[in-house]
Amino acid sequence: MASTAGRPSRVAKLPPRERILDAAEELFQSEGIRRVSVQAIAEKAATTKMAIYRHFETKDVLVAEWMRIVAADYQAAFDRVRMEYPGRPREQIMGLARFIAEGLPAISHRGCPFINSLAELPDRSHPARQVIEEHKAHQTRRLVGLCAEAGLPDPEQAAAEITFVLEGAQVSTQNGSIDRAGDRLMRIVEGIVDRHRSALDASRPAVG
């Protein structure tokens, strides 16, 4: 939902529901979920609390809808790499890693919205937390599928290693502990894929 256009002129053109979501996204990202009141969102969106509750029954519902939008951006990355590299699962895996690597500079300023939100939502029954957990499970299934398509002998293990690297890079970028995190991420993911591929080649019987 981010835009390079000036915020006041951009927001004025948005329909009411999208204007509320835009304001909520900006405030949740910069200040955190718990600290932001519905009144603050209403003021940022140039609307009223009553208008917000017409579109979102509770603040929790609004937070969950924001998480769905964030999750959709990540799932769209899977769709893009599949279109960019049809029939080339290894390149698709590297394309996903590149998507995360290129997003790290923004995380260094605001942090990962999933990690930040999980920290603020310890109750696993919270609707936004359920959105995050369902998204992560779906993302893992898609990554396992790509590893299987790439011919890796243990796609679940390969996907787990790649996930640890992608999410670890986001945390390390957020806390500033590792420099050149994007470059390192790409090299590590490539190494994981190649190592699993080498294990497959080594297991094949010699011909002749």
SEKOL-539391 format. One line per field, with one value per atom (N, C-alpha, C): atom name; x, y, z; residue in one letter. Coordinates in nm, 4 decimals. Example, Ala and Ser with C-alpha at 12.3 -4.5 7.8 and 13.67 -1.06 7.14 Angstrom:
<nodes>
a <- [N|CA|C|N|CA|C] $
xx <- [1.3190|1.2300|1.3200|1.2850|1.3670|1.2900] $
yy <- [-0.5690|-0.4500|-0.3300|-0.2250|-0.1060|0.0030] $
zz <- [0.7800|0.7800|0.7800|0.7080|0.7140|0.7870] $
r <- [A|A|A|S|S|S] $
</nodes>
This chain:
<nodes>
a <- [N|CA|C|N|CA|C|N|CA|C|N|CA|C|N|CA|C|N|CA|C|N|CA|C|N|CA|C|N|CA|C|N|CA|C|N|CA|C|N|CA|C|N|CA|C|N|CA|C|N|CA|C|N|CA|C|N|CA|C|N|CA|C|N|CA|C|N|CA|C|N|CA|C|N|CA|C|N|CA|C|N|CA|C|N|CA|C|N|CA|C|N|CA|C|N|CA|C|N|CA|C|N|CA|C|N|CA|C|N|CA|C|N|CA|C|N|CA|C|N|CA|C|N|CA|C|N|CA|C|N|CA|C|N|CA|C|N|CA|C|N|CA|C|N|CA|C|N|CA|C|N|CA|C|N|CA|C|N|CA|C|N|CA|C|N|CA|C|N|CA|C|N|CA|C|N|CA|C|N|CA|C|N|CA|C|N|CA|C|N|CA|C|N|CA|C|N|CA|C|N|CA|C|N|CA|C|N|CA|C|N|CA|C|N|CA|C|N|CA|C|N|CA|C|N|CA|C|N|CA|C|N|CA|C|N|CA|C|N|CA|C|N|CA|C|N|CA|C|N|CA|C|N|CA|C|N|CA|C|N|CA|C|N|CA|C|N|CA|C|N|CA|C|N|CA|C|N|CA|C|N|CA|C|N|CA|C|N|CA|C|N|CA|C|N|CA|C|N|CA|C|N|CA|C|N|CA|C|N|CA|C|N|CA|C|N|CA|C|N|CA|C|N|CA|C|N|CA|C|N|CA|C|N|CA|C|N|CA|C|N|CA|C|N|CA|C|N|CA|C|N|CA|C|N|CA|C|N|CA|C|N|CA|C|N|CA|C|N|CA|C|N|CA|C|N|CA|C|N|CA|C|N|CA|C|N|CA|C|N|CA|C|N|CA|C|N|CA|C|N|CA|C|N|CA|C|N|CA|C|N|CA|C|N|CA|C|N|CA|C|N|CA|C|N|CA|C|N|CA|C|N|CA|C|N|CA|C|N|CA|C|N|CA|C|N|CA|C|N|CA|C|N|CA|C|N|CA|C|N|CA|C|N|CA|C|N|CA|C|N|CA|C|N|CA|C|N|CA|C|N|CA|C|N|CA|C|N|CA|C|N|CA|C|N|CA|C|N|CA|C|N|CA|C|N|CA|C|N|CA|C|N|CA|C|N|CA|C|N|CA|C|N|CA|C|N|CA|C|N|CA|C|N|CA|C|N|CA|C|N|CA|C|N|CA|C|N|CA|C|N|CA|C|N|CA|C|N|CA|C|N|CA|C|N|CA|C|N|CA|C|N|CA|C|N|CA|C|N|CA|C|N|CA|C|N|CA|C|N|CA|C|N|CA|C|N|CA|C|N|CA|C|N|CA|C|N|CA|C|N|CA|C|N|CA|C|N|CA|C|N|CA|C|N|CA|C|N|CA|C|N|CA|C|N|CA|C|N|CA|C|N|CA|C|N|CA|C|N|CA|C|N|CA|C|N|CA|C|N|CA|C|N|CA|C|N|CA|C|N|CA|C|N|CA|C|N|CA|C|N|CA|C|N|CA|C|N|CA|C|N|CA|C|N|CA|C|N|CA|C|N|CA|C|N|CA|C|N|CA|C|N|CA|C|N|CA|C|N|CA|C|N|CA|C|N|CA|C] $
xx <- [0.0818|0.0000|0.0855|0.2168|0.3044|0.3034|0.3296|0.3303|0.4315|0.4843|0.5774|0.5034|0.3744|0.2975|0.2879|0.2667|0.2500|0.1315|0.1474|0.0431|-0.0917|-0.0981|-0.2296|-0.3060|-0.2412|-0.3118|-0.3478|-0.2617|-0.2892|-0.4063|-0.4040|-0.5080|-0.6441|-0.6463|-0.7735|-0.8443|-0.7692|-0.8274|-0.8732|-0.8381|-0.8727|-1.0164|-1.0838|-1.2150|-1.2014|-1.3106|-1.3011|-1.2337|-1.2702|-1.2130|-1.0621|-1.0198|-0.8778|-0.8028|-0.8687|-0.8051|-0.7788|-0.8733|-0.8568|-0.7421|-0.7379|-0.6312|-0.4950|-0.4902|-0.3647|-0.3138|-0.4039|-0.3648|-0.3231|-0.3986|-0.3666|-0.2300|-0.2033|-0.0742|0.0402|0.0297|0.1378|0.1594|0.0497|0.0613|0.1075|0.0524|0.0942|0.2421|0.2882|0.4284|0.5210|0.4841|0.5741|0.5639|0.4449|0.4238|0.3865|0.3504|0.3080|0.1574|0.1084|-0.0367|-0.0992|-0.0419|-0.1047|-0.1079|-0.0065|0.0019|-0.0934|-0.1413|-0.2239|-0.3714|-0.4402|-0.5824|-0.6655|-0.7903|-0.8828|-0.8996|-0.8978|-0.9100|-0.7917|-0.6705|-0.5522|-0.5630|-0.6146|-0.6336|-0.7362|-0.8441|-0.9473|-0.8902|-0.8097|-0.7502|-0.6545|-0.5749|-0.4801|-0.5528|-0.6671|-0.7440|-0.8423|-0.8434|-0.9373|-1.0810|-1.1149|-1.2501|-1.2884|-1.3881|-1.4343|-1.4249|-1.4275|-1.4269|-1.5513|-1.6628|-1.7862|-1.7709|-1.7055|-1.6842|-1.5954|-1.4938|-1.4061|-1.4853|-1.5683|-1.6448|-1.7523|-1.7876|-1.8796|-1.8102|-1.6805|-1.6052|-1.5384|-1.5017|-1.4318|-1.4965|-1.5506|-1.6286|-1.5491|-1.4209|-1.3343|-1.1954|-1.1135|-0.9738|-0.9022|-0.9327|-0.8692|-0.8991|-1.0203|-1.0573|-0.9766|-0.9573|-0.8769|-0.7319|-0.6763|-0.5392|-0.5277|-0.6262|-0.6242|-0.6303|-0.7091|-0.7188|-0.5870|-0.5213|-0.3886|-0.2907|-0.2952|-0.2056|-0.2344|-0.3608|-0.3953|-0.3327|-0.3313|-0.2714|-0.1208|-0.0558|0.0885|0.1178|0.0386|0.0590|0.0399|-0.0567|-0.0828|0.0375|0.1100|0.2303|0.3360|0.3497|0.4483|0.4037|0.2755|0.2279|0.2387|0.2216|0.2350|0.3771|0.4752|0.6140|0.6309|0.5627|0.5659|0.5086|0.3984|0.3346|0.4244|0.4930|0.5789|0.6964|0.7621|0.8788|0.8370|0.7183|0.6704|0.6478|0.5993|0.5781|0.7105|0.8040|0.9321|1.0230|1.0122|1.1006|1.0178|0.9335|0.8475|0.9297|0.8949|0.9644|1.1058|1.1450|1.2822|1.2741|1.2445|1.2207|1.3406|1.4638|1.5798|1.5830|1.5588|1.5568|1.4405|1.3306|1.2176|1.2546|1.3250|1.3686|1.4617|1.5553|1.6477|1.5745|1.4710|1.3913|1.3197|1.2717|1.2084|1.3106|1.4301|1.5353|1.5694|1.5706|1.6015|1.4926|1.3674|1.2559|1.2766|1.3159|1.3414|1.4643|1.5705|1.6950|1.6716|1.5948|1.5701|1.4797|1.4035|1.3164|1.3828|1.5065|1.5734|1.5984|1.6346|1.6556|1.5342|1.4136|1.2936|1.2766|1.3105|1.2984|1.3931|1.5103|1.6066|1.5497|1.4511|1.3912|1.2658|1.1823|1.0536|1.0408|1.1229|1.1102|1.0104|1.0179|0.9257|0.7869|0.6832|0.5491|0.4997|0.5392|0.4968|0.5636|0.6952|0.7685|0.7192|0.7045|0.6578|0.5181|0.4309|0.2927|0.2842|0.3603|0.3603|0.4054|0.5029|0.5517|0.4442|0.3553|0.2503|0.1219|0.1132|-0.0108|0.0171|0.0409|0.0727|-0.0442|-0.1656|-0.2848|-0.3022|-0.2871|-0.2937|-0.4339|-0.5330|-0.6694|-0.6997|-0.6059|-0.6276|-0.6401|-0.7382|-0.7601|-0.6399|-0.5641|-0.4462|-0.3362|-0.3200|-0.2193|-0.2553|-0.3837|-0.4282|-0.3985|-0.4157|-0.3820|-0.2340|-0.1496|-0.0050|0.0322|-0.0220|0.0133|-0.0335|-0.1519|-0.2018|-0.1152|-0.0753|0.0115|0.1452|0.2061|0.3366|0.3276|0.2201|0.2038|0.1876|0.1095|0.0897|0.2188|0.2952|0.4219|0.5194|0.5219|0.6095|0.5703|0.4400|0.3950|0.4387|0.4283|0.4692|0.6200|0.6973|0.8418|0.8831|0.8180|0.8444|0.8142|0.7042|0.6697|0.7760|0.8307|0.9374|1.0620|1.0957|1.2133|1.1927|1.0703|1.0415|1.0523|0.9992|1.0077|1.1531|1.2372|1.3788|1.4548|1.3850|1.4482|1.5319|1.5149|1.5928|1.5417|1.6316|1.5894|1.5081|1.5259|1.4499|1.3924|1.2842|1.2325|1.1879|1.1372|1.0952|1.2151|1.3253|1.4451|1.5038|1.5102|1.5639|1.4791|1.3466|1.2574|1.2740|1.2938|1.3140|1.4420|1.5502|1.6771|1.6650|1.5986|1.5814|1.4963|1.3905|1.3039|1.3805|1.4636|1.5429|1.6325|1.6904|1.7802|1.7024|1.5910|1.5135|1.4634|1.4082|1.3533|1.4651|1.5743|1.6875|1.7498|1.7551|1.8102|1.7258|1.5947|1.5069|1.5287|1.5419|1.5656|1.7019|1.8047|1.9397|1.9477|1.8728|1.8687|1.7994|1.6924|1.6166|1.7009|1.7825|1.8609|2.0013|2.0351|2.1610|2.2846|2.2673|2.3814|2.4688|2.4157|2.4902|2.4939|2.6126|2.6208|2.6057|2.5718|2.5547|2.4651|2.3557|2.2671|2.2067|2.1713|2.1114|2.2050|2.3297|2.4285|2.4544|2.4679|2.4938|2.3753|2.2549|2.1341|2.1345|2.1635|2.1609|2.2630|2.3816|2.4861|2.4499|2.3921|2.3565|2.2448|2.1419|2.0315|2.0823|2.1664|2.2243|2.3036|2.3769|2.4530|2.3653|2.2528|2.1592|2.1059|2.0604|2.0044|2.1104|2.2294|2.3347|2.3783|2.3829|2.4233|2.3220|2.1947|2.0916|2.0932|2.1205|2.1299|2.2498|2.3612|2.4805|2.4561|2.3785|2.3448|2.2642|2.1763|2.0990|2.1910|2.2822|2.3741|2.4631|2.5064|2.5944|2.5226|2.3898|2.3139|2.2808|2.3011|2.2711|2.3824|2.3460|2.4480|2.5281|2.6559|2.7426|2.7014|2.7117|2.6755|2.8015|2.8001|2.9130|3.0048] $
yy <- [-0.1206|0.0000|0.1261|0.1094|0.2260|0.2960|0.4253|0.5031|0.6142|0.6574|0.7694|0.9024|0.8994|1.0228|1.0889|1.2204|1.2907|1.2339|1.2100|1.1387|1.2116|1.3396|1.4043|1.3935|1.4219|1.4166|1.2739|1.1781|1.0381|0.9863|1.0146|0.9650|1.0229|1.1484|1.2129|1.1432|1.0743|1.0085|0.8657|0.8138|0.6760|0.6641|0.5515|0.5260|0.5133|0.5318|0.5342|0.4112|0.2912|0.1699|0.1635|0.1945|0.1912|0.3012|0.4153|0.5252|0.4840|0.4120|0.3632|0.2630|0.1694|0.0699|0.1340|0.2342|0.3052|0.3715|0.4370|0.5037|0.4022|0.2929|0.1900|0.1285|0.1003|0.0433|0.1339|0.2616|0.3546|0.3635|0.3683|0.3813|0.2517|0.1389|0.0110|-0.0150|0.0196|-0.0024|0.0863|0.2114|0.3068|0.3070|0.2755|0.2894|0.1598|0.0576|-0.0677|-0.0764|-0.1977|-0.2205|-0.1694|-0.2062|-0.1756|-0.0260|0.0453|0.1881|0.2734|0.2198|0.2986|0.2800|0.3891|0.3837|0.3986|0.3591|0.3767|0.5252|0.6078|0.7519|0.8049|0.7548|0.7987|0.7578|0.6391|0.5941|0.6819|0.7159|0.8008|0.9370|0.9939|1.1246|1.1157|1.0101|0.9922|0.9727|0.9058|0.8769|0.9878|1.0943|1.2050|1.1556|1.0742|1.0214|1.0157|0.9372|0.9277|0.7834|0.7675|0.6322|0.5562|0.6253|0.5599|0.5035|0.5807|0.5348|0.4108|0.4100|0.2920|0.1689|0.1835|0.0683|0.0242|0.1104|0.0661|-0.0323|-0.0152|-0.1024|-0.2185|-0.1966|-0.2990|-0.3062|-0.4220|-0.4361|-0.3993|-0.4371|-0.4075|-0.3702|-0.3190|-0.2907|-0.4199|-0.5286|-0.6572|-0.7008|-0.6773|-0.7109|-0.6255|-0.4997|-0.4100|-0.4578|-0.4977|-0.5481|-0.6734|-0.7622|-0.8856|-0.8564|-0.7586|-0.7242|-0.6646|-0.5861|-0.5341|-0.6488|-0.7482|-0.8631|-0.9411|-0.9479|-1.0165|-0.9442|-0.8128|-0.7344|-0.7583|-0.7576|-0.7836|-0.9243|-1.0212|-1.1599|-1.1738|-1.1027|-1.1103|-1.0614|-0.9626|-0.9140|-1.0238|-1.1002|-1.2085|-1.3226|-1.3546|-1.4621|-1.4212|-1.2932|-1.2447|-1.2643|-1.2633|-1.2858|-1.4261|-1.5238|-1.6599|-1.6618|-1.5916|-1.5884|-1.5219|-1.4141|-1.3430|-1.4289|-1.4960|-1.5751|-1.6944|-1.7463|-1.8574|-1.8102|-1.6882|-1.6333|-1.5941|-1.5416|-1.4965|-1.6127|-1.7244|-1.8388|-1.9667|-1.9722|-2.0903|-2.2176|-2.3217|-2.4485|-2.4493|-2.3451|-2.3340|-2.3113|-2.4175|-2.4019|-2.3480|-2.3838|-2.3312|-2.1792|-2.1255|-1.9806|-1.9174|-1.9905|-1.9385|-1.9263|-2.0271|-2.0212|-1.9019|-1.8833|-1.7716|-1.6385|-1.6372|-1.5159|-1.4776|-1.5775|-1.5497|-1.4943|-1.5544|-1.5045|-1.3597|-1.3289|-1.1922|-1.0956|-1.1393|-1.0563|-1.0179|-1.1155|-1.0865|-0.9971|-1.0293|-0.9516|-0.8061|-0.7820|-0.6451|-0.5693|-0.6413|-0.5755|-0.5483|-0.5967|-0.5801|-0.4342|-0.3445|-0.2050|-0.1441|-0.1761|-0.1226|-0.1823|-0.3109|-0.3764|-0.3143|-0.2677|-0.2081|-0.0844|-0.0194|0.1009|0.0691|-0.0196|-0.0442|-0.1822|-0.2766|-0.4122|-0.4921|-0.6237|-0.7111|-0.7019|-0.6725|-0.6585|-0.7872|-0.9041|-1.0301|-1.0485|-1.0289|-1.0458|-0.9462|-0.8215|-0.7188|-0.7509|-0.7945|-0.8224|-0.9432|-1.0481|-1.1662|-1.1302|-1.0409|-1.0002|-0.9268|-0.8585|-0.7815|-0.8611|-0.9777|-1.0555|-1.1953|-1.2091|-1.3403|-1.4385|-1.3876|-1.4730|-1.5368|-1.6674|-1.7354|-1.7365|-1.6984|-1.6916|-1.5557|-1.4612|-1.3295|-1.3471|-1.2845|-1.3060|-1.2703|-1.1671|-1.1297|-1.2342|-1.2883|-1.3931|-1.5166|-1.5484|-1.6624|-1.6385|-1.5156|-1.4818|-1.5060|-1.4619|-1.4784|-1.6260|-1.7045|-1.8462|-1.9205|-1.8876|-1.9512|-1.9110|-1.7854|-1.7381|-1.8108|-1.8218|-1.8871|-2.0342|-2.1006|-2.2415|-2.2567|-2.1674|-2.1713|-2.1412|-2.0453|-2.0092|-2.1271|-2.1970|-2.3131|-2.4224|-2.4474|-2.5505|-2.5158|-2.3893|-2.3495|-2.3653|-2.3326|-2.3462|-2.4934|-2.5772|-2.7213|-2.7721|-2.7235|-2.7635|-2.7236|-2.6035|-2.5593|-2.6455|-2.6782|-2.7631|-2.9015|-2.9523|-3.0822|-3.0733|-2.9648|-2.9464|-2.9328|-2.8777|-2.8627|-2.9943|-3.0989|-3.2300|-3.2503|-3.1672|-3.1844|-3.3071|-3.3927|-3.5218|-3.5117|-3.4055|-3.3863|-3.2446|-3.2252|-3.0882|-3.0230|-3.1022|-3.0436|-2.9868|-3.0619|-3.0139|-2.8918|-2.8972|-2.7834|-2.6589|-2.6745|-2.5602|-2.5049|-2.5947|-2.5484|-2.4665|-2.5140|-2.4412|-2.3045|-2.3013|-2.1739|-2.0776|-2.1301|-2.0458|-1.9879|-2.0716|-2.0217|-1.9062|-1.9193|-1.8156|-1.6879|-1.7015|-1.5840|-1.5082|-1.5807|-1.5135|-1.4654|-1.5417|-1.4975|-1.3705|-1.3593|-1.2383|-1.1167|-1.1363|-1.0246|-0.9798|-1.0759|-1.0414|-0.9749|-1.0314|-0.9759|-0.8351|-0.8112|-0.6763|-0.5803|-0.6267|-0.5418|-0.5021|-0.5967|-0.5624|-0.5109|-0.5086|-0.4502|-0.5314|-0.6629|-0.7439|-0.7933|-0.7976|-0.8517|-0.7483|-0.7213|-0.6294|-0.7083|-0.6371|-0.6971|-0.8200|-0.8075|-0.9224|-0.9743|-0.8839|-0.9274|-1.0132|-0.9686|-1.0457|-1.1804|-1.1808|-1.3052|-1.4004|-1.3457|-1.4278|-1.5004|-1.4278|-1.4872|-1.6001|-1.5790|-1.6811|-1.8050|-1.7839|-1.8970|-1.9800|-1.9128|-1.9866|-2.0648|-2.0025|-2.0719|-2.1940|-2.1784|-2.2903|-2.4034|-2.3706|-2.4733|-2.5534|-2.4819|-2.5503|-2.6378|-2.5848|-2.6610|-2.7810|-2.7650|-2.8770|-2.9899|-2.9540|-3.0581|-3.1227|-3.0446|-3.0987|-3.1931|-3.1563|-3.2415|-3.3736|-3.3693|-3.4934|-3.5858|-3.5273|-3.6092|-3.6720|-3.5930|-3.6440|-3.7541|-3.7379|-3.8376|-3.9690|-3.9625|-4.0832|-4.1653|-4.1067|-4.1779|-4.2786|-4.3984|-4.4978|-4.4567|-4.4892|-4.4581|-4.5399|-4.4803|-4.5477|-4.5974|-4.7232|-4.7778|-4.8598] $
zz <- [0.0000|0.0000|0.0000|0.0101|0.0116|-0.1228|-0.1205|-0.2439|-0.2316|-0.3456|-0.3449|-0.3557|-0.3799|-0.3900|-0.2529|-0.2515|-0.1255|-0.0513|0.0799|0.1512|0.1529|0.1841|0.1891|0.0576|-0.0560|-0.1835|-0.2198|-0.1833|-0.2147|-0.1319|-0.0018|0.0875|0.0502|0.0103|-0.0232|-0.1381|-0.2226|-0.3391|-0.3101|-0.1921|-0.1612|-0.1128|-0.1440|-0.0846|0.0675|0.1425|0.2889|0.3498|0.3057|0.3650|0.3407|0.2184|0.1867|0.2606|0.2819|0.3548|0.4998|0.5579|0.6950|0.7019|0.6076|0.6060|0.5845|0.4983|0.4730|0.6003|0.6717|0.7961|0.9016|0.9117|1.0104|0.9816|0.8545|0.8179|0.8626|0.8317|0.8643|1.0150|1.0906|1.2357|1.3006|1.2575|1.3154|1.2894|1.1702|1.1366|1.2185|1.2353|1.3005|1.4522|1.5060|1.6501|1.7203|1.6441|1.7062|1.7174|1.7290|1.7309|1.8600|1.9722|2.1011|2.1301|2.0866|2.1195|2.0365|1.9255|1.8338|1.8673|1.8927|1.9238|1.7968|1.8060|1.6933|1.6628|1.7671|1.7455|1.6648|1.6936|1.6186|1.4721|1.4484|1.3098|1.2391|1.3091|1.2510|1.2127|1.3001|1.2708|1.1532|1.1478|1.0378|0.9055|0.9108|0.7895|0.7550|0.8345|0.8134|0.8111|0.9134|0.9233|1.0714|1.1061|1.2444|1.2940|1.4269|1.4836|1.4379|1.4312|1.3878|1.2460|1.1600|1.0220|1.0197|1.1056|1.1112|1.1519|1.2531|1.3014|1.2030|1.1103|1.0044|0.9108|0.8920|0.8008|0.8741|1.0009|1.0777|1.2157|1.2476|1.3706|1.4957|1.4968|1.6110|1.5598|1.6493|1.6130|1.5756|1.6456|1.6145|1.4714|1.4259|1.2883|1.1907|1.2243|1.1401|1.1338|1.2470|1.2494|1.1634|1.1732|1.0945|0.9450|0.9074|0.7657|0.7159|0.7988|0.7627|0.7417|0.8301|0.8163|0.6880|0.6487|0.5227|0.4037|0.4085|0.2997|0.2943|0.4106|0.4150|0.3642|0.4092|0.3658|0.2160|0.1616|0.0165|-0.0631|-0.0113|-0.0800|-0.0887|0.0181|0.0186|-0.0733|-0.0695|-0.1567|-0.3035|-0.3315|-0.4692|-0.5198|-0.4283|-0.4691|-0.5258|-0.4673|-0.5215|-0.6627|-0.6811|-0.8131|-0.9161|-0.8760|-0.9701|-1.0151|-0.9202|-0.9609|-1.0455|-1.0215|-1.1048|-1.2480|-1.2624|-1.3968|-1.4624|-1.3831|-1.4383|-1.4779|-1.4034|-1.4287|-1.4444|-1.5461|-1.5618|-1.5829|-1.5069|-1.5203|-1.4670|-1.3915|-1.3380|-1.1864|-1.1130|-0.9685|-0.8911|-0.9331|-0.8618|-0.8719|-0.9919|-1.0102|-0.9339|-0.9211|-0.8447|-0.6968|-0.6439|-0.5039|-0.4834|-0.5751|-0.5627|-0.5801|-0.6629|-0.6795|-0.5506|-0.4763|-0.3473|-0.2482|-0.2496|-0.1614|-0.1958|-0.3251|-0.3692|-0.3227|-0.3267|-0.2805|-0.1336|-0.0514|0.0899|0.1050|0.0309|0.0415|0.0057|-0.0996|-0.1431|-0.0463|0.0352|0.1324|0.2657|0.2831|0.4122|0.4515|0.3583|0.4007|0.4700|0.4222|0.4870|0.6258|0.6405|0.7703|0.8712|0.8240|0.9167|0.9836|0.9195|0.9776|1.0578|1.0046|1.0683|1.1317|1.0868|1.1360|1.0532|1.0656|0.9925|1.0554|0.9784|1.0370|1.1025|1.0492|1.1105|1.2467|1.2513|1.3774|1.4817|1.4408|1.5337|1.5865|1.4967|1.5370|1.6286|1.5992|1.6858|1.8266|1.8359|1.9674|2.0473|1.9769|2.0442|2.0641|2.0014|2.0061|2.0608|2.1902|2.2467|2.2449|2.2399|2.2393|2.1010|2.0926|1.9637|1.9048|1.9839|1.9307|1.8674|1.8777|1.8163|1.6657|1.6024|1.4582|1.3717|1.4097|1.3304|1.3439|1.4627|1.4813|1.4001|1.3940|1.3132|1.1655|1.1197|0.9808|0.9559|1.0498|1.0332|1.0297|1.1216|1.1288|1.0036|0.9553|0.8323|0.7129|0.7091|0.6003|0.6030|0.7206|0.7308|0.6909|0.7314|0.6952|0.5442|0.4843|0.3392|0.2661|0.3160|0.2551|0.2600|0.3737|0.3866|0.2884|0.2745|0.1792|0.0373|0.0013|-0.1340|-0.1529|-0.0498|-0.0602|-0.0675|0.0114|0.0037|-0.1372|-0.1948|-0.3305|-0.4310|-0.4167|-0.5067|-0.4908|-0.3667|-0.3438|-0.4042|-0.3963|-0.4572|-0.6091|-0.6667|-0.8119|-0.8571|-0.7696|-0.8028|-0.7924|-0.7487|-0.7400|-0.6166|-0.5146|-0.3924|-0.3176|-0.2682|-0.2130|-0.0847|-0.0066|0.1169|0.1146|0.0404|0.0231|0.1530|0.2477|0.3751|0.4510|0.4530|0.5221|0.4511|0.3192|0.2437|0.2677|0.2651|0.2865|0.4271|0.5258|0.6632|0.6740|0.6122|0.6176|0.5504|0.4356|0.3643|0.4473|0.5091|0.5923|0.7097|0.7747|0.8869|0.8412|0.7226|0.6719|0.6391|0.5692|0.5299|0.6526|0.7489|0.8661|0.9585|0.9651|1.0463|0.9916|0.8594|0.7985|0.8336|0.8399|0.8746|1.0184|1.1090|1.2495|1.2661|1.2002|1.2119|1.1548|1.0473|0.9911|1.0861|1.1475|1.2388|1.3606|1.4122|1.5303|1.4961|1.3654|1.3210|1.3531|1.3748|1.4184|1.3035|1.1814|1.0675|0.9551|0.9023|0.7900|0.6588|0.5526|0.4197|0.4260|0.5007|0.5231|0.3929|0.3014|0.1752|0.0929|0.0784|0.0025|0.0685|0.1994|0.2710|0.2572|0.2658|0.2511|0.1165|0.0099|-0.1237|-0.1347|-0.0823|-0.0907|-0.0093|0.1075|0.1928|0.1296|0.0775|0.0144|-0.1064|-0.1858|-0.3004|-0.2538|-0.1438|-0.0906|-0.0425|0.0191|0.0649|-0.0529|-0.1555|-0.2727|-0.3385|-0.3574|-0.4243|-0.3407|-0.2088|-0.1227|-0.1291|-0.1250|-0.1347|-0.2723|-0.3740|-0.5088|-0.5213|-0.4578|-0.4623|-0.3923|-0.2843|-0.2140|-0.3023|-0.3848|-0.4777|-0.5817|-0.6366|-0.7396|-0.6825|-0.5561|-0.4952|-0.4681|-0.4504|-0.4211|-0.5445|-0.6629|-0.7852|-0.8181|-0.8601|-0.8924|-1.0144|-1.0128|-1.1264|-1.2467|-1.3641|-1.4885|-1.5567|-1.6052|-1.6799|-1.5941] $
r <- [M|M|M|A|A|A|S|S|S|T|T|T|A|A|A|G|G|G|R|R|R|P|P|P|S|S|S|R|R|R|V|V|V|A|A|A|K|K|K|L|L|L|P|P|P|P|P|P|R|R|R|E|E|E|R|R|R|I|I|I|L|L|L|D|D|D|A|A|A|A|A|A|E|E|E|E|E|E|L|L|L|F|F|F|Q|Q|Q|S|S|S|E|E|E|G|G|G|I|I|I|R|R|R|R|R|R|V|V|V|S|S|S|V|V|V|Q|Q|Q|A|A|A|I|I|I|A|A|A|E|E|E|K|K|K|A|A|A|A|A|A|T|T|T|T|T|T|K|K|K|M|M|M|A|A|A|I|I|I|Y|Y|Y|R|R|R|H|H|H|F|F|F|E|E|E|T|T|T|K|K|K|D|D|D|V|V|V|L|L|L|V|V|V|A|A|A|E|E|E|W|W|W|M|M|M|R|R|R|I|I|I|V|V|V|A|A|A|A|A|A|D|D|D|Y|Y|Y|Q|Q|Q|A|A|A|A|A|A|F|F|F|D|D|D|R|R|R|V|V|V|R|R|R|M|M|M|E|E|E|Y|Y|Y|P|P|P|G|G|G|R|R|R|P|P|P|R|R|R|E|E|E|Q|Q|Q|I|I|I|M|M|M|G|G|G|L|L|L|A|A|A|R|R|R|F|F|F|I|I|I|A|A|A|E|E|E|G|G|G|L|L|L|P|P|P|A|A|A|I|I|I|S|S|S|H|H|H|R|R|R|G|G|G|C|C|C|P|P|P|F|F|F|I|I|I|N|N|N|S|S|S|L|L|L|A|A|A|E|E|E|L|L|L|P|P|P|D|D|D|R|R|R|S|S|S|H|H|H|P|P|P|A|A|A|R|R|R|Q|Q|Q|V|V|V|I|I|I|E|E|E|E|E|E|H|H|H|K|K|K|A|A|A|H|H|H|Q|Q|Q|T|T|T|R|R|R|R|R|R|L|L|L|V|V|V|G|G|G|L|L|L|C|C|C|A|A|A|E|E|E|A|A|A|G|G|G|L|L|L|P|P|P|D|D|D|P|P|P|E|E|E|Q|Q|Q|A|A|A|A|A|A|A|A|A|E|E|E|I|I|I|T|T|T|F|F|F|V|V|V|L|L|L|E|E|E|G|G|G|A|A|A|Q|Q|Q|V|V|V|S|S|S|T|T|T|Q|Q|Q|N|N|N|G|G|G|S|S|S|I|I|I|D|D|D|R|R|R|A|A|A|G|G|G|D|D|D|R|R|R|L|L|L|M|M|M|R|R|R|I|I|I|V|V|V|E|E|E|G|G|G|I|I|I|V|V|V|D|D|D|R|R|R|H|H|H|R|R|R|S|S|S|A|A|A|L|L|L|D|D|D|A|A|A|S|S|S|R|R|R|P|P|P|A|A|A|V|V|V|G|G|G] $
</nodes>
